[in-house]
């Protein structure tokens, strides 16, 4: 959340064949212009670089999904339990 381009973010456990789970994150950017100017891979790399030195290496997300919205309930709380279905399963079914 401290990254200058990030408006909202949530981390969640993503399935991993080797370790069982790994850290993933879904991010909503403050502006689409950042994504248009840099590209998705560059923005994701920028977020990972920003995290280095601020949090432990094992907590840095291995996968970063850039999205327009995050799954929320009626009160506006982020629904973590739907993250894997919303991002991992959706992208693997393409």
C-alpha positions in Angstrom: 0.0 0.0 0.0 2.9 2.4 0.5 4.0 2.2 -3.1 3.2 5.5 -4.8 1.2 3.9 -7.7 -0.9 1.6 -5.5 -4.5 2.5 -4.4 -5.5 -0.8 -2.9 -3.8 -4.1 -2.4 -4.4 -7.5 -0.8 -2.0 -10.4 -0.3 -3.3 -14.0 -0.3 -2.0 -17.6 -0.4 -1.8 -19.0 -3.9 -1.3 -22.7 -4.6 2.2 -23.8 -5.3 3.3 -27.3 -6.5 6.6 -27.3 -4.6 5.7 -25.6 -1.3 2.0 -25.9 -1.1 1.4 -22.2 -1.0 3.2 -19.0 -2.0 2.4 -15.3 -1.5 0.5 -13.6 -4.2 -1.0 -10.1 -4.3 -3.8 -8.3 -6.2 -3.3 -4.6 -6.7 -5.5 -1.7 -7.9 -3.4 1.1 -9.3 -4.2 4.8 -8.6 -4.1 5.5 -12.3 -4.4 3.5 -15.5 -1.8 5.9 -17.0 0.9 4.1 -15.0 0.0 0.8 -16.5 -0.2 2.3 -20.0 3.2 4.0 -19.7 5.2 1.2 -18.1 3.3 -2.1 -18.8 2.1 -4.7 -16.4 5.4 -6.5 -16.0 7.3 -3.3 -15.2 4.7 -2.2 -12.7 4.8 -5.7 -11.0 8.6 -5.6 -10.9 8.5 -2.1 -9.4 6.2 -3.2 -6.6 8.5 -6.2 -5.8 11.6 -4.0 -5.8 9.7 -1.5 -3.5 9.0 -4.3 -1.1 12.7 -5.4 -0.8 14.2 -4.1 2.4 10.8 -3.2 3.8 9.5 -6.7 4.4 11.1 -10.1 4.6 12.0 -11.8 1.3 9.6 -14.7 1.9 6.7 -12.2 2.3 7.3 -10.5 -1.1 4.6 -11.7 -3.5 5.8 -14.1 -6.2 2.8 -13.2 -8.4 1.2 -9.8 -8.7 -2.2 -9.4 -10.4 -3.1 -5.9 -11.5 -6.8 -5.4 -11.6 -9.5 -2.6 -11.6 -11.4 -4.0 -8.6 -11.0 -6.4 -5.8 -13.8 -8.8 -4.6 -15.6 -7.1 -1.7 -18.7 -7.8 0.4 -21.6 -5.4 0.9 -19.8 -3.4 3.6 -16.8 -2.9 1.3 -14.5 -5.4 3.1 -12.1 -7.3 0.8 -13.1 -11.0 0.5 -9.7 -12.8 0.7 -11.3 -16.2 0.4 -12.4 -15.4 -3.2 -8.9 -14.2 -4.3 -7.7 -17.6 -5.7 -10.9 -18.0 -7.7 -10.9 -14.5 -8.9 -7.2 -14.4 -10.0 -5.5 -17.8 -10.1 -8.3 -20.0 -11.4 -9.5 -17.3 -13.8 -6.1 -16.9 -15.4 -5.4 -20.7 -15.6 -8.7 -21.3 -17.4 -7.8 -19.0 -20.3 
